[in-house]
């Protein structure tokens, strides 16, 4: 892929992320919400769900969108990147109730060990959090049994969110991974 195509794609992502299914109340409603913020009580929410990532075959949800000139010779596949739109479910079975989508970008960002940079948006489409999102950003040491990443923001119910997301593999084969996510989120 040409450098210009990668730059155009990344710029499109940055522009599109705020448009991801979020609550749209308009600027006046948001300004009023911020005026009332000192009166609001901070809440803590625990979330638990499963993230289904399929990189090949039927039901593919993640696609390679870039690589570097050293990806094929790097032990960590440095510079390899994927865009994904993965189902989130309440149980590990793909047929269980879907509560949303995990959408974003991950790429190999370490020259020495397999470690991904994750830009992940949890877009909730069912239940209590329907229309709300959480944004996760951080490093994902994919060989670790438990990975910890930062919750850096949110929309809707999760405005001004911050917290921790932990992920651990529930299932893995050559084409699919199911990650079990637990989040602790502070929000207003």
NORSUL-V955197 format. One record per backbone hydrogen bond with DSSP energy under -1.0 kcal/mol. NH is the residue of the N-H (numbers start at 1). CO is the residue of the C=O. If there is no record, write none. Layout:
# NORSUL-V955197
nh->NH co->CO
nh->NH co->CO
This chain:
# NORSUL-V955197
nh->6 co->2
nh->7 co->3
nh->8 co->4
nh->9 co->5
nh->10 co->6
nh->11 co->7
nh->12 co->8
nh->13 co->9
nh->14 co->10
nh->15 co->11
nh->16 co->12
nh->17 co->13
nh->19 co->16
nh->20 co->17
nh->30 co->26
nh->31 co->27
nh->32 co->28
nh->33 co->29
nh->34 co->30
nh->35 co->31
nh->36 co->32
nh->39 co->36
nh->40 co->37
nh->43 co->187
nh->45 co->185
nh->47 co->183
nh->49 co->181
nh->50 co->89
nh->51 co->179
nh->52 co->87
nh->53 co->177
nh->55 co->175
nh->60 co->57
nh->61 co->54
nh->62 co->54
nh->63 co->83
nh->65 co->81
nh->66 co->81
nh->74 co->70
nh->77 co->74
nh->79 co->108
nh->80 co->77
nh->81 co->66
nh->82 co->106
nh->83 co->63
nh->84 co->104
nh->85 co->61
nh->86 co->102
nh->88 co->100
nh->89 co->50
nh->90 co->97
nh->96 co->93
nh->99 co->88
nh->100 co->88
nh->101 co->123
nh->102 co->86
nh->103 co->121
nh->104 co->84
nh->105 co->119
nh->106 co->82
nh->107 co->117
nh->108 co->80
nh->109 co->115
nh->116 co->140
nh->117 co->107
nh->118 co->138
nh->119 co->105
nh->120 co->136
nh->121 co->103
nh->122 co->134
nh->123 co->101
nh->124 co->132
nh->125 co->99
nh->126 co->99
nh->130 co->127
nh->131 co->124
nh->132 co->129
nh->134 co->122
nh->135 co->153
nh->136 co->120
nh->137 co->150
nh->138 co->118
nh->140 co->116
nh->142 co->140
nh->144 co->141
nh->147 co->167
nh->149 co->165
nh->150 co->137
nh->151 co->163
nh->152 co->135
nh->153 co->135
nh->155 co->133
nh->158 co->155
nh->159 co->156
nh->161 co->158
nh->162 co->186
nh->163 co->151
nh->164 co->184
nh->165 co->149
nh->166 co->182
nh->167 co->147
nh->168 co->180
nh->170 co->178
nh->171 co->178
nh->173 co->176
nh->177 co->53
nh->178 co->171
nh->179 co->51
nh->180 co->168
nh->181 co->49
nh->182 co->166
nh->183 co->47
nh->184 co->164
nh->185 co->45
nh->186 co->162
nh->187 co->43
nh->188 co->159
